């Protein structure tokens, strides 16, 4: 399901900012590393650690 409006814009802003931050780390060497770190940071930012299920999210496209 696609998210629209303010919640979708908010997730896009957070995702874009974190993607730039995560992809600039020297320890990140593959697209898998980027996605793993991005997931960790999103969960930390949204305080979702330890929750059973996270249904909200965003889609990442364009990985080679």
C-alpha positions as CSV (number, residue, x, y, z in Angstrom):
1,X,0.0,0.0,0.0
2,X,1.3,3.4,-0.9
3,X,1.4,6.2,1.7
4,X,0.4,9.7,0.6
5,X,0.2,13.1,2.2
6,X,2.1,14.4,5.2
7,X,3.0,10.9,6.6
8,X,4.5,9.9,3.2
9,X,6.3,13.2,2.8
10,X,7.7,12.8,6.3
11,X,9.0,9.3,5.6
12,X,10.5,10.4,2.3
13,X,12.3,13.3,4.1
14,X,13.6,11.0,6.8
15,X,14.6,8.3,4.3
16,X,16.4,10.7,2.0
17,X,18.4,12.2,4.8
18,X,19.3,8.9,6.3
19,X,20.2,7.4,2.9
20,X,22.7,10.2,2.3
21,X,24.1,9.8,5.8
22,X,24.4,6.0,5.7
23,X,25.8,5.8,2.2
24,X,28.6,8.2,3.1
25,X,29.9,5.8,5.8
26,X,33.1,4.0,4.9
27,X,31.9,0.8,6.4
28,X,29.1,0.6,3.9
29,X,30.4,-1.1,0.7
30,X,27.3,-2.7,-0.9
31,X,23.7,-1.9,-1.5
32,X,22.9,-4.6,1.1
33,X,25.0,-2.8,3.7
34,X,23.2,0.5,2.9
35,X,19.7,-1.2,3.3
36,X,20.7,-2.9,6.6
37,X,22.1,0.3,8.0
38,X,19.2,2.3,6.7
39,X,16.7,-0.1,8.4
40,X,18.7,0.1,11.7
41,X,18.7,3.9,11.6
42,X,15.0,4.2,10.7
43,X,14.0,1.8,13.5
44,X,16.2,3.8,16.0
45,X,14.8,7.1,14.8
46,X,11.2,6.0,15.0
47,X,11.8,4.2,18.3
48,X,10.5,0.9,16.8
49,X,13.2,-1.4,18.4
50,X,11.6,-4.4,20.1
51,X,8.2,-3.9,18.6
52,X,6.6,-7.1,17.1
53,X,5.7,-5.8,13.7
54,X,6.4,-2.7,11.7
55,X,3.8,-2.3,8.9
56,X,4.8,1.3,7.8
57,X,7.7,2.0,5.6
58,X,8.9,3.3,2.3
59,X,10.2,1.7,-1.0
60,X,13.7,2.0,-2.2
61,X,14.2,1.7,-6.0
62,X,17.1,1.9,-8.3
63,X,19.7,-0.4,-6.8
64,X,22.1,-2.1,-9.2
